């Protein structure tokens, strides 16, 4: 497998480098165009490359752009708003939608959905990543 393995690694590194350059230029180009940096309600860092917040809106897009997100994990059952989808698509950010109710009592949250969402969150290829529900109080992350 000698040359094939190293060629695959070189290709992967090249693609990552091009993606990083693209993300860097996107952030620089967006600073003046998108306005002030306003984090979403209840924004916080969970761990390196993993953030959580309340539901972001257009006022938060310039801030989110600075995070250079690769993925968004959306936990609410409602469809994702078109403006948010457009922002994600224009910035090549993947959306993972896990429609679950995040209200008390917490025993109503389906284990399989939590497990699926955690698999996405724990996969470093999806980082940096934002997890959000409506209020930004993802209980199973803060516990």
C-alpha positions in Angstrom: 0.0 0.0 0.0 3.1 2.2 0.3 2.5 5.0 -2.2 -1.3 4.8 -2.2 -1.4 5.4 1.6 0.9 8.4 1.5 -0.9 9.9 -1.5 -4.2 9.7 0.3 -2.7 11.4 3.3 -1.2 14.2 1.1 -4.5 14.7 -0.6 -6.3 14.9 2.8 -3.8 17.5 4.0 -4.1 19.5 0.8 -7.9 19.5 1.1 -7.8 20.6 4.7 -5.3 23.4 3.9 -7.6 24.7 1.1 -10.6 24.5 3.4 -8.7 26.4 6.1 -7.6 29.1 3.7 -11.2 29.4 2.4 -12.5 29.8 6.0 -9.9 32.4 6.8 -10.7 34.5 3.8 -14.4 34.2 4.6 -14.0 35.5 8.1 -11.8 38.4 6.9 -14.2 39.4 4.1 -17.2 39.2 6.4 -16.0 41.5 9.2 -17.0 44.8 7.8 -19.9 43.5 5.7 -21.9 41.7 8.4 -21.7 44.3 11.2 -20.9 44.0 14.9 -20.1 40.7 16.6 -23.1 39.7 18.9 -23.0 36.2 20.4 -26.3 34.3 20.6 -28.2 34.2 23.9 -26.5 31.9 26.5 -23.4 31.4 24.3 -20.6 29.5 26.1 -17.7 27.2 25.3 -18.4 23.6 26.3 -14.9 22.3 25.4 -12.3 23.1 22.8 -14.1 23.4 19.5 -17.5 22.8 21.0 -19.9 25.7 21.8 -23.5 26.0 22.9 -26.1 28.7 22.7 -29.7 29.7 22.4 -31.2 30.0 19.0 -29.1 32.2 16.8 -30.6 34.8 14.5 -29.3 37.1 11.8 -27.8 39.5 14.4 -25.5 36.7 15.5 -24.2 35.6 12.1 -21.1 37.8 12.1 -20.1 36.4 15.5 -20.7 32.8 14.4 -18.6 33.5 11.3 -15.6 34.2 13.6 -15.9 30.7 15.1 -15.2 29.1 11.7 -17.8 26.5 12.4 -17.9 23.2 10.5 -21.2 22.0 12.0 -24.3 23.0 13.9 -26.2 20.5 16.0 -29.8 21.7 16.3 -31.9 20.0 19.0 -35.4 21.4 18.6 -38.2 19.6 16.8 -39.2 22.6 14.7 -37.8 23.0 11.2 -34.7 25.2 10.9 -35.5 28.7 9.6 -34.6 29.5 6.0 -32.4 32.5 6.9 -30.3 30.2 9.2 -30.1 27.5 6.6 -28.9 30.1 4.0 -26.2 31.3 6.4 -25.0 27.7 7.0 -25.1 26.8 3.3 -23.2 30.0 2.3 -20.5 29.1 4.8 -20.4 25.4 4.1 -21.5 24.5 7.6 -23.2 21.1 8.1 -26.5 21.0 9.9 -27.3 18.0 12.1 -31.0 18.2 13.2 -32.1 16.1 16.2 -35.7 17.0 16.9 -36.1 16.5 20.6 -38.0 18.2 23.3 -35.5 19.7 25.8 -37.9 20.6 28.5 -38.4 19.2 32.0 -38.8 16.4 33.1 -35.7 15.2 31.3 -36.7 11.6 31.2 -38.7 12.4 28.1 -35.6 12.8 26.0 -35.1 9.7 23.8 -31.8 8.0 24.5 -31.2 7.1 20.9 -31.4 10.7 19.8 -29.0 11.8 22.6 -26.6 9.0 21.6 -26.8 10.1 17.9 -26.2 13.7 18.8 -23.3 12.8 21.1 -21.7 10.8 18.3 -21.7 13.9 16.1 -20.4 16.1 18.9 -17.6 13.7 19.8 -16.4 13.4 16.2 -13.6 16.0 16.0 -14.1 16.1 12.2 -17.2 18.1 12.9 -15.4 20.7 15.0 -15.7 23.6 15.5 -19.3 22.9 16.3 -22.2 24.8 17.8 -25.0 23.0 19.7 -28.2 24.9 20.2 -31.8 24.6 21.2 -34.1 27.5 21.8 -32.7 28.8 25.1 -29.2 27.4 25.1 -29.6 25.2 28.1 -28.7 21.8 26.8 -29.0 19.9 30.0 -27.1 16.7 29.0 -24.1 18.8 28.1 -24.0 20.9 31.3 -24.5 18.0 33.7 
